[in-house]
Amino acid sequence: MIEPHAPAPPGAPPPWRGPARLPVRPDTGRFLVLACVFVCAACGLVYELELVALASYLMGDSVTQASVVLSVMVFAMGIGSLAAKRLRRFAAAGFGALEAALALVGGCSAMALYAVFAWTGDWGGLWADGPRILLVAFSLAIGVLIGAEVPLLMELIQRVRRQDAGGAVADLFAADYVGALVGGLAFPFLLLPFLGQMTSSLLTGAVNVVAGGALVLGLFRRDVSRRARWLLAAAGLTVLGVLASAAVLADDFEHAARRALYGDDVRVAVRTGVQEVVLTGGTDGRPLDLYLDGRLRVGGHDERRYHEALVHPAMNGPHARVLVLGGGDGLAAREVLAHPGVHRVDVVERDPGLVRLARTDPALSRLNTHAYDDPRVHVTPADAFHWLRGAPQGAYDVVIADLPDPGITDSTKLYSQEFYGLARRVLAPGGRLVVHGGPVTDRARVFWTVETTVRAAGLRTTPYRVTGDGTGRTTRAPRDWGFVLAGVGPRPALRLDPHERPPRTLTQAGLTADARAAERTRVPGLRASTLVHPRY
């Protein structure tokens, strides 16, 4: 008597691992599976890069954000691969459901992350960490779903045409890696410039769900029950509907999120190709604020105090030839041009779009007193570090480094010992360098690391700070600004030129008192920051 459920002979595959009933020849079926692997791998890498790019933009420190996303996703992929072992007997249906979930989570990740940042970023407490928590959650979820793809795809490709395990793995990973290459190149060169961060992730999700659904409902439809086919089709159409609706509403969503971030008086919001530039106010007596990649760069209430403190102490002495590194808004150049005896001002700014806006926007050009219309001002669109490497030696009496805060990863090289060595080389005998080193009160260690690094480049330093006036300040504005005045010869004196018209917001007594206050915050024992060992 034969038992109804006799065990399979040793070495025989389980009954659910028999050949798939395909509507095409096995070679064609195998090609279609590998094509789906290619598409899914490209989509997966786009999700990954999207999270890194948006997190770096919203939270800064691109190295940290990339490390968090990559490490969490790789860990989660391992979990997903183990979890998918239980789905192998339902490989086709499981893969279809997996792709629908991945398309929904990955496609909506950018919009969700931006929403949490925009509407909860200033609430404080646990909500202040909302974007970071959501970043980890999305990295985990997407990593688990991507990791689960490989075992299911391996099962499907073996059911199309059985081959040795090594050959199947080689084919699968070859298609996966080539797809990752295409996705990795498409994101920065096509998707991001032409569609933006949110629309590109939504489109990627749509491609993802279509590819997964087409493979399962087209190639493996005979291996899936009718009920499962209807459920998968309904899930796929629902995900497509959600993604399409989000894409239609993306512009309205972005405008609403921007108002939540910057207030109701956003006048200009442009992506220049280097960064996002947002201008608020500047009309009807409201102060103009300038944001670069979401960070307040110019606060209308305090900008004059900041720029006068940056420029005027360094201009006490010969100042016929002045170099401004950064300062694309034209406000540092405005303060330089206020000094008689200036013959030439070279502005080296990496973002020509910001310079163009400083020339043409009525409020910003009025604020910088049309500095770029002065024939003495010459603008070079270039990275300051690379430009200094080819700059003539001893060409400038004053070098003004009006650059982003050193804590931002992209600007770390502009606060390195090598950078200050290059700046020292272009100084004429008796020339001065002034550096904006970030807030002193809130980030004393960073500021004094800047000062230590300037000294390590062979310059004598005089650190000082100024505080804001506190009028109408936002939570994003620092309470003070720290500066380092440096020279090649004797330690430069922190003085305003007594023979010139005094600045509006600075006095010699106030500057001296603020310098003493800054000195009391000194952090001893710090080491210089270099290109190889950044210490910010």
C-alpha positions as CSV (number, residue, x, y, z in Angstrom):
1,M,0.0,0.0,0.0
2,I,1.4,3.4,-1.0
3,E,1.1,6.2,1.4
4,P,-0.6,9.3,0.1
5,H,2.3,11.6,1.0
6,A,5.3,9.5,0.4
7,P,8.6,11.5,0.8
8,A,10.5,12.5,-2.3
9,P,13.5,10.5,-3.2
10,P,16.8,11.8,-1.8
11,G,18.2,14.7,-3.8
12,A,15.0,15.4,-5.7
13,P,13.7,19.0,-5.6
14,P,10.6,19.7,-3.7
15,P,7.4,19.5,-5.7
16,W,7.1,23.4,-5.7
17,R,10.5,23.6,-7.4
18,G,9.4,22.0,-10.6
19,P,9.7,23.7,-14.0
20,A,7.5,26.8,-14.4
21,R,4.7,26.7,-17.0
22,L,5.8,29.5,-19.1
23,P,4.1,31.1,-22.1
24,V,7.5,31.5,-23.9
25,R,10.6,29.5,-24.5
26,P,12.9,28.9,-21.5
27,D,15.7,31.1,-23.1
28,T,13.3,33.9,-23.5
29,G,11.9,33.5,-20.0
30,R,15.4,33.5,-18.6
31,F,16.2,36.7,-20.4
32,L,13.0,38.3,-19.1
33,V,13.9,37.4,-15.5
34,L,17.4,38.8,-15.8
35,A,15.9,42.0,-17.4
36,C,13.6,42.3,-14.3
37,V,16.7,41.8,-12.1
38,F,18.4,44.6,-14.0
39,V,15.4,47.0,-13.6
40,C,14.9,46.2,-9.9
41,A,18.6,46.7,-9.1
42,A,18.6,50.1,-10.8
43,C,15.5,51.1,-8.8
44,G,17.0,49.9,-5.5
45,L,20.1,51.9,-5.9
46,V,18.0,55.0,-6.8
47,Y,16.1,54.6,-3.6
48,E,19.4,54.4,-1.7
49,L,21.0,57.4,-3.4
50,E,17.7,59.4,-2.9
51,L,17.8,58.8,0.8
52,V,21.5,59.8,1.0
53,A,21.0,63.0,-1.1
54,L,17.9,64.2,0.7
55,A,19.2,63.4,4.2
56,S,22.5,65.3,3.4
57,Y,20.4,68.3,2.1
58,L,18.1,68.3,5.1
59,M,20.4,67.4,7.9
60,G,23.9,68.2,6.5
61,D,27.1,66.1,7.1
62,S,26.8,64.0,4.0
63,V,29.4,61.5,5.3
64,T,27.3,60.7,8.3
65,Q,24.1,60.4,6.4
66,A,25.7,58.2,3.7
67,S,27.2,56.0,6.4
68,V,23.9,55.6,8.2
69,V,21.9,54.8,5.1
70,L,24.5,52.4,3.6
71,S,25.3,50.5,6.8
72,V,21.6,50.1,7.8
73,M,20.5,49.0,4.4
74,V,23.3,46.4,4.0
75,F,22.4,45.0,7.4
76,A,18.7,45.0,6.5
77,M,19.4,43.3,3.2
78,G,20.8,40.3,5.2
79,I,17.7,40.2,7.3
80,G,15.5,40.3,4.1
81,S,17.5,37.5,2.5
82,L,16.9,35.2,5.5
83,A,13.3,36.1,5.8
84,A,12.7,35.4,2.1
85,K,13.6,31.7,2.6
86,R,10.0,31.1,3.9
87,L,8.6,32.6,0.7
88,R,10.5,30.4,-1.8
89,R,7.6,28.0,-2.3
90,F,5.5,31.0,-3.3
91,A,8.3,32.7,-5.2
92,A,6.2,34.3,-8.0
93,A,3.4,35.6,-5.9
94,G,5.9,36.6,-3.1
95,F,8.0,38.5,-5.6
96,G,5.0,40.4,-7.0
97,A,3.9,41.4,-3.5
98,L,7.4,42.4,-2.6
99,E,7.9,44.7,-5.5
100,A,4.6,46.4,-4.8
101,A,5.6,47.1,-1.3
102,L,9.1,48.2,-2.3
103,A,7.7,50.6,-4.9
104,L,5.3,52.1,-2.4
105,V,7.9,52.5,0.4
106,G,10.8,53.6,-1.8
107,G,8.8,55.8,-4.0
108,C,7.2,57.7,-1.2
109,S,10.3,57.9,1.0
110,A,11.6,61.2,-0.2
111,M,8.3,62.9,0.2
112,A,7.7,61.5,3.7
113,L,11.2,62.5,4.8
114,Y,10.8,66.0,3.5
115,A,7.4,66.3,5.2
116,V,8.6,65.2,8.6
117,F,11.6,67.6,8.3
118,A,9.4,70.6,7.2
119,W,6.6,70.2,9.7
120,T,8.3,68.8,12.8
121,G,11.9,70.1,12.6
122,D,11.3,73.1,15.0
123,W,9.1,71.3,17.5
124,G,11.9,70.3,19.8
125,G,12.2,67.2,22.0
126,L,11.8,63.8,20.2
127,W,10.2,65.5,17.2
128,A,13.4,67.3,16.5
129,D,15.0,63.9,15.7
130,G,12.0,62.8,13.6
131,P,13.9,63.1,10.2
132,R,16.8,60.9,11.6
133,I,14.4,58.3,13.0
134,L,12.5,58.2,9.7
135,L,15.7,57.9,7.7
136,V,16.8,54.8,9.7
137,A,13.2,53.4,9.4
138,F,13.2,53.8,5.6
139,S,16.7,52.4,5.3
140,L,15.7,49.3,7.2
141,A,12.4,48.8,5.3
142,I,13.9,49.3,1.9
143,G,17.0,47.2,2.8
144,V,14.8,44.3,4.0
145,L,12.7,44.4,0.8
146,I,15.7,44.6,-1.5
147,G,17.4,41.8,0.3
148,A,14.4,39.6,0.0
149,E,14.4,40.0,-3.8
150,V,17.6,37.9,-4.4
151,P,16.4,34.5,-3.0
152,L,13.0,34.8,-4.8
153,L,14.6,35.8,-8.1
154,M,17.1,32.9,-7.7
155,E,14.1,30.6,-7.3
156,L,12.4,32.0,-10.3
157,I,15.4,31.8,-12.6
158,Q,16.0,28.2,-11.6
159,R,12.4,27.3,-12.3
160,V,12.7,28.8,-15.8
161,R,15.7,26.6,-16.7
162,R,17.6,24.6,-14.1
163,Q,21.3,25.2,-14.1
164,D,24.2,24.7,-11.7
165,A,23.9,27.0,-8.7
166,G,27.2,28.8,-9.5
167,G,26.1,29.7,-13.0
168,A,22.7,30.9,-11.8
169,V,24.3,33.1,-9.1
170,A,26.7,34.6,-11.7
171,D,23.9,35.4,-14.1
172,L,21.8,36.9,-11.4
173,F,24.5,39.1,-9.9
174,A,25.8,40.2,-13.2
175,A,22.4,41.6,-14.1
176,D,22.0,43.1,-10.6
177,Y,25.4,44.9,-10.7
178,V,24.9,46.3,-14.2
179,G,21.4,47.5,-13.1
180,A,23.0,49.1,-10.1
181,L,25.5,50.9,-12.3
182,V,22.7,52.3,-14.5
183,G,20.7,53.4,-11.6
184,G,23.7,55.0,-9.9
185,L,24.5,57.0,-13.0
186,A,20.9,57.9,-13.9
187,F,20.2,59.4,-10.5
188,P,22.7,62.3,-10.5
189,F,22.9,62.9,-14.2
190,L,19.2,62.4,-15.3
191,L,16.7,62.0,-12.6
192,L,17.9,64.6,-10.1
193,P,18.6,67.5,-12.5
194,F,15.5,67.0,-14.6
195,L,12.9,65.7,-12.2
196,G,14.0,66.7,-8.8
197,Q,14.3,64.5,-5.7
198,M,10.6,63.7,-5.0
199,T,9.4,63.2,-8.6
200,S,12.4,61.0,-9.4
201,S,11.7,58.7,-6.5
202,L,8.0,58.5,-7.4
203,L,8.8,57.6,-11.0
204,T,11.3,55.0,-9.8
205,G,8.6,53.4,-7.7
206,A,6.3,53.3,-10.7
207,V,8.9,51.6,-12.8
208,N,9.6,49.2,-10.0
209,V,6.0,48.0,-9.6
210,V,5.4,47.7,-13.3
211,A,8.5,45.6,-13.8
212,G,7.6,43.3,-10.9
213,G,4.0,43.0,-11.9
214,A,4.8,42.4,-15.6
215,L,7.2,39.5,-14.7
216,V,4.7,37.8,-12.3
217,L,1.5,38.4,-14.1
218,G,3.0,37.9,-17.6
219,L,5.7,35.3,-17.4
220,F,4.7,33.4,-14.3
221,R,0.9,33.8,-14.4
222,R,0.3,30.1,-14.8
223,D,2.1,29.5,-11.5
224,V,-0.1,31.9,-9.6
225,S,-3.7,31.2,-8.6
226,R,-6.4,33.3,-10.1
227,R,-7.2,34.9,-6.7
228,A,-3.5,35.7,-6.2
229,R,-3.4,37.3,-9.7
230,W,-6.3,39.5,-8.9
231,L,-4.8,40.5,-5.6
232,L,-1.5,41.3,-7.1
233,A,-3.0,43.3,-10.0
234,A,-5.2,45.3,-7.5
235,A,-2.1,46.0,-5.3
236,G,0.0,47.1,-8.2
237,L,-2.7,49.4,-9.6
238,T,-3.3,50.8,-6.1
239,V,0.4,51.6,-5.7
240,L,0.5,53.1,-9.2
241,G,-2.5,55.2,-8.2
242,V,-0.8,56.4,-5.0
243,L,2.4,57.3,-6.8
244,A,0.7,59.0,-9.7
245,S,-1.4,61.1,-7.3
246,A,1.7,62.0,-5.3
247,A,3.4,63.1,-8.5
248,V,0.5,65.3,-9.5
249,L,0.5,66.9,-6.1
250,A,4.3,67.1,-5.8
251,D,4.5,70.8,-6.7
252,D,1.8,71.8,-4.3
253,F,3.3,69.7,-1.6
254,E,6.8,71.2,-2.2
255,H,5.3,74.7,-2.0
256,A,3.5,73.9,1.3
257,A,6.6,72.3,2.8
258,R,8.7,75.3,1.7
259,R,6.2,77.6,3.5
260,A,6.5,75.5,6.6
261,L,10.3,75.7,6.4
262,Y,10.8,79.3,5.5
263,G,7.5,81.1,6.3
264,D,4.9,82.6,4.1
265,D,7.0,85.2,2.4
266,V,9.1,83.0,0.1
267,R,9.9,85.2,-3.0
268,V,12.4,83.1,-4.8
269,A,13.2,79.4,-4.7
270,V,15.5,78.1,-7.4
271,R,17.8,75.1,-7.7
272,T,21.0,76.4,-9.4
273,G,22.6,73.1,-10.2
274,V,24.9,73.6,-7.2
275,Q,22.4,74.2,-4.4
276,E,18.9,75.3,-3.7
277,V,18.6,79.1,-3.1
278,V,15.6,80.5,-1.3
279,L,15.0,84.2,-0.7
280,T,12.3,85.4,1.7
281,G,11.2,88.9,2.5
282,G,13.1,91.9,1.1
283,T,9.8,93.8,0.2
284,D,7.4,96.0,2.1
285,G,10.0,96.7,4.8
286,R,10.5,93.0,5.6
287,P,14.1,91.9,6.1
288,L,15.6,89.7,3.4
289,D,16.8,86.2,4.4
290,L,18.9,84.0,2.2
291,Y,18.9,80.2,2.6
292,L,21.3,77.9,0.8
293,D,20.3,74.2,0.9
294,G,17.9,74.9,3.7
295,R,20.4,76.7,5.9
296,L,20.1,80.4,6.8
297,R,23.1,82.1,5.2
298,V,22.1,85.7,5.4
299,G,19.7,86.9,8.1
300,G,18.3,90.3,7.2
301,H,18.3,91.6,10.8
302,D,21.9,90.7,11.4
303,E,23.6,90.5,8.0
304,R,25.2,93.9,8.2
305,R,26.7,93.2,11.6
306,Y,28.1,89.9,10.3
307,H,29.6,91.3,7.1
308,E,31.1,94.4,8.8
309,A,32.7,92.2,11.4
310,L,34.0,89.9,8.7
311,V,35.5,92.6,6.5
312,H,36.4,95.8,8.3
313,P,39.1,94.5,10.8
314,A,40.9,92.8,7.9
315,M,40.9,96.0,5.9
316,N,42.9,97.9,8.5
317,G,46.1,98.2,6.5
318,P,47.0,98.0,2.8
319,H,43.9,96.8,0.9
320,A,44.4,97.7,-2.8
321,R,43.9,94.1,-4.0
322,V,41.2,92.0,-2.2
323,L,40.2,88.4,-2.7
324,V,36.8,87.2,-1.5
325,L,36.4,83.4,-1.4
326,G,32.7,82.5,-1.5
327,G,30.5,85.5,-0.8
328,G,28.4,85.0,-3.9
329,D,25.6,87.2,-2.4
330,G,27.8,90.2,-3.0
331,L,27.5,91.5,0.6
332,A,31.2,91.0,1.6
333,A,32.1,92.8,-1.6
334,R,29.8,95.6,-0.6
335,E,31.8,96.1,2.6
336,V,35.1,95.9,0.8
337,L,34.1,98.6,-1.7
338,A,33.2,100.9,1.2
339,H,36.9,101.4,1.8
340,P,38.8,104.0,-0.3
341,G,41.9,102.7,-2.0
342,V,40.5,99.4,-3.2
343,H,41.6,98.9,-6.8
344,R,40.4,95.3,-7.5
345,V,38.1,92.8,-5.9
346,D,38.2,89.2,-7.1
347,V,35.2,87.1,-6.0
348,V,35.7,83.3,-6.4
349,E,32.2,81.7,-6.0
350,R,31.4,78.1,-7.0
351,D,27.7,78.9,-7.8
352,P,27.2,81.2,-10.7
353,G,23.5,80.9,-10.2
354,L,23.8,82.7,-6.8
355,V,25.9,85.4,-8.3
356,R,23.3,85.8,-11.1
357,L,20.6,86.2,-8.5
358,A,22.7,88.7,-6.5
359,R,22.9,90.8,-9.7
360,T,19.3,90.6,-10.8
361,D,17.0,90.1,-7.8
362,P,15.9,93.7,-6.9
363,A,16.0,93.1,-3.1
364,L,19.3,91.3,-3.0
365,S,21.0,93.6,-5.4
366,R,19.7,96.6,-3.4
367,L,21.1,95.0,-0.2
368,N,24.5,94.5,-1.7
369,T,24.3,98.1,-3.2
370,H,24.8,96.6,-6.7
371,A,28.3,95.6,-5.9
372,Y,28.6,93.4,-9.0
373,D,28.1,96.5,-11.2
374,D,31.3,98.0,-9.9
375,P,34.0,97.6,-12.6
376,R,36.5,96.8,-9.9
377,V,34.7,93.6,-9.0
378,H,35.6,90.5,-11.0
379,V,33.8,87.2,-10.5
380,T,35.3,83.8,-11.2
381,P,32.9,80.7,-11.0
382,A,35.1,78.1,-9.4
383,D,35.8,76.0,-6.3
384,A,37.9,78.1,-4.0
385,F,40.3,75.3,-3.1
386,H,41.1,74.4,-6.7
387,W,41.3,78.1,-7.8
388,L,43.9,78.9,-5.1
389,R,46.2,76.1,-6.4
390,G,46.6,78.1,-9.6
391,A,46.4,81.6,-8.1
392,P,49.5,83.9,-8.4
393,Q,51.8,84.1,-5.4
394,G,51.6,87.3,-3.3
395,A,48.8,88.8,-5.3
396,Y,46.5,90.0,-2.6
397,D,46.6,92.4,0.4
398,V,43.5,90.9,2.0
399,V,41.9,87.5,1.6
400,I,38.3,87.1,3.0
401,A,37.0,83.6,3.4
402,D,33.2,84.0,3.5
403,L,32.4,80.3,3.3
404,P,29.8,77.9,4.8
405,D,30.2,76.7,8.3
406,P,33.0,74.1,8.7
407,G,30.7,71.5,10.2
408,I,29.2,70.9,6.7
409,T,31.0,68.0,5.2
410,D,31.2,69.5,1.7
411,S,33.1,72.6,3.1
412,T,35.5,70.7,5.3
413,K,38.3,71.0,2.8
414,L,37.9,74.8,2.8
415,Y,38.8,74.7,6.5
416,S,41.8,72.5,6.2
417,Q,45.5,73.2,6.9
418,E,46.2,72.7,3.2
419,F,43.6,75.3,2.2
420,Y,45.0,77.9,4.6
421,G,48.5,77.1,3.2
422,L,47.3,78.0,-0.2
423,A,45.6,81.2,1.0
424,R,48.9,82.1,2.8
425,R,50.8,81.7,-0.5
426,V,48.6,84.3,-2.3
427,L,49.0,87.0,0.5
428,A,51.4,89.8,-0.2
429,P,53.9,90.8,2.5
430,G,51.9,92.2,5.4
431,G,48.7,90.8,4.0
432,R,45.8,89.6,6.2
433,L,43.5,86.6,6.0
434,V,40.1,86.6,7.7
435,V,38.1,83.4,8.2
436,H,34.5,82.9,9.3
437,G,34.8,80.0,11.8
438,G,31.2,79.4,12.8
439,P,29.4,80.2,16.1
440,V,31.6,80.4,19.2
441,T,29.0,79.9,21.9
442,D,27.3,76.9,20.4
443,R,30.3,75.2,18.8
444,A,33.4,76.3,20.6
445,R,35.4,73.2,19.7
446,V,34.7,73.7,16.0
447,F,35.7,77.3,16.1
448,W,38.9,76.7,18.0
449,T,39.8,73.9,15.7
450,V,39.6,76.4,12.9
451,E,41.9,78.8,14.8
452,T,44.3,75.9,15.5
453,T,44.3,74.9,11.8
454,V,45.0,78.5,10.6
455,R,48.0,78.6,13.0
456,A,49.2,75.2,11.7
457,A,49.4,76.8,8.2
458,G,52.1,79.2,9.5
459,L,49.9,82.2,10.2
460,R,49.7,84.3,13.3
461,T,46.1,84.6,14.5
462,T,43.8,86.9,16.4
463,P,40.4,85.3,17.1
464,Y,37.3,87.4,17.8
465,R,33.6,87.2,17.7
466,V,30.5,89.4,17.4
467,T,27.0,88.7,18.7
468,G,23.8,89.3,16.8
469,D,21.5,92.1,17.7
470,G,18.7,89.7,18.7
471,T,16.0,91.5,16.7
472,G,13.5,89.2,15.1
473,R,15.9,86.3,15.2
474,T,14.8,82.8,14.2
475,T,15.8,79.4,15.7
476,R,18.1,78.8,12.8
477,A,20.2,81.9,13.3
478,P,23.4,81.5,15.5
479,R,23.7,83.6,18.6
480,D,27.2,84.8,17.5
481,W,29.7,84.5,14.8
482,G,33.4,83.7,15.3
483,F,36.2,85.0,13.1
484,V,39.9,84.4,12.9
485,L,42.1,87.3,11.7
486,A,45.5,86.1,10.6
487,G,48.7,87.4,9.0
488,V,52.0,86.1,7.7
489,G,54.2,88.4,9.9
490,P,53.4,89.8,13.3
491,R,50.1,88.9,14.9
492,P,47.6,91.3,13.3
493,A,45.9,93.8,15.6
494,L,42.2,93.8,15.9
495,R,41.5,97.4,15.1
496,L,39.2,99.4,12.9
497,D,40.9,102.0,10.7
498,P,40.6,105.3,12.6
499,H,41.0,107.3,9.4
500,E,38.0,105.8,7.6
501,R,34.3,106.2,8.2
502,P,33.3,103.9,11.1
503,P,31.0,100.9,10.4
504,R,27.3,101.2,11.3
505,T,27.3,98.3,13.8
506,L,30.8,98.0,15.1
507,T,32.8,100.0,17.6
508,Q,36.4,99.5,18.6
509,A,35.4,99.1,22.3
510,G,32.8,96.5,21.4
511,L,35.1,94.6,19.1
512,T,37.8,94.4,21.8
513,A,35.4,93.3,24.5
514,D,33.9,90.6,22.2
515,A,37.5,89.3,21.4
516,R,38.1,88.9,25.2
517,A,34.9,87.1,25.6
518,A,35.8,84.7,22.7
519,E,39.2,84.0,24.3
520,R,37.5,82.8,27.4
521,T,35.9,80.0,25.5
522,R,39.2,78.6,24.1
523,V,39.4,74.8,24.0
524,P,43.0,73.7,24.6
525,G,44.7,70.7,23.1
526,L,43.0,70.7,19.8
527,R,44.7,69.4,16.6
528,A,44.7,70.9,13.2
529,S,42.2,69.7,10.6
530,T,43.7,68.4,7.3
531,L,42.4,66.8,4.1
532,V,43.3,63.4,5.3
533,H,42.2,63.9,9.0
534,P,39.2,66.3,9.1
535,R,38.4,67.2,12.7
536,Y,35.1,69.1,12.5
